[in-house]
Amino acid sequence: MSSQQLFSTERNEVSQRGRRPGKPDTRQVILTVARRRFLEHGYHAVTMRSIAAEADVDLALLGYYFGSKKGLFGAALALSANPAELAAQLLSEGDLDTFPERALRQLIAAWEAPESSGPLLAMFKNAAQDDAVAALVKEALEGEIVGRLAEVLGGRHARKRAGTFAAVLAGLISTRYLFRLEPISSMDPEELIRLFSPQLRLAMGMPVRRPLPPPHHL
């Protein structure tokens, strides 16, 4: 599927003069403009203000519908579970020391939930098949996940460590959900967390926790 098929746009939808109020079709008009602009100009070059101007709506409506640029990007790609938003939430809510385990748990939950797994897999496949989609996703992930994690990590080689962290997660995603390689594909989520958390901690330059022994059965 090409990017033109995936992100088709009709420019006549936004040709009406005057600011659009919050009509039922306003959200879709914004998404139509956002999809095209993200694909043509990349994630970082596109601003919420430029999307609002082309869609001929008040800037406040974008915040009302999507919350943030990350939220708009996820909606434009039809992601009910937006990796960038999840990462930002996890980094802001808890201790960095627990971030690898929390991130892995959230990722597995998002990829296995019926309402979010389909769109996430579609994005993954389209990025593998279409250079325009791949470039867009790459730019967003580098800025919103790798870049943000590197800022929080700080210190020497922070961006390299953050990129390695993302690579471990990408490997798990492709192995379990795209190629369905056994035995990874049929492992219980808790077993995946136990096996992959040490790799994520090493990638971030954090000490690996000693796993708890299995419970004794009387």
C-alpha positions, 0 to 999 in steps of 0.5 A, a space after each residue: 500500500 502506498 503513502 498516497 493510498 494510505 494518506 489520501 487527501 482532498 484539498 477541496 475540503 479545506 477551501 471554504 473561507 472563514 474559520 470553521 467552528 467545531 462541526 462534526 466533520 472538523 476533526 476529519 478535516 484536521 486529520 486529512 490536512 495533518 496526514 498530508 503535511 506530515 508526509 510531505 514535510 516530516 514530523 518536526 517541520 510541521 507545526 500545529 499552527 500550520 495545520 490549523 491554518 490550512 484546515 481553516 480552524 482555530 488553533 484551540 480546536 487542535 488542542 481540544 481534539 488531540 491534546 498535543 502534536 504527539 496526539 495529533 500524529 497518533 490520530 493521523 496514523 490511526 493509532 489508539 495507542 500512541 508510542 510517543 505519548 505512552 513514552 512521555 507519560 511513563 517518563 514523567 510518572 515514575 522513577 527512571 529506575 523502573 522505566 524499563 520494566 514499565 515501558 515493556 509492560 505498556 508496550 506488550 499491553 498495547 500490542 496485545 489489546 484488540 483495539 490498538 494492535 491492528 493499527 500498530 501492526 499496520 503502521 509497522 508494515 507500512 513503514 517497512 514497505 513505504 519509504 515516505 511512511 518509514 521516514 515519517 515514523 523514524 523522525 517522530 520516534 527519534 524525536 519523541 522517544 529516543 530524544 526524550 529518553 536521552 534527555 532524561 538519561 543524560 551523561 555520556 552517550 545518552 542518545 546512543 543508550 536511548 537508541 539501543 533501548 529502542 532497538 531492543 523494543 523494535 526487535 521484540 515487536 518484529 519477532 513476536 508480532 510481525 514474524 511470530 517467531 517461536 517460542 517468543 510468539 507464544 510466551 506469556 507476557 510476564 515471561 517476556 518482561 522477565 527475559 527482556 527487562 535485563 536487556 533494556 536495563 543494559 541498553 540504558 546503562 543501568 545495573 541489572 537486577 537479580 531476578 527473584 527466585 520462583 516461588 516454592 510450592 508446598 
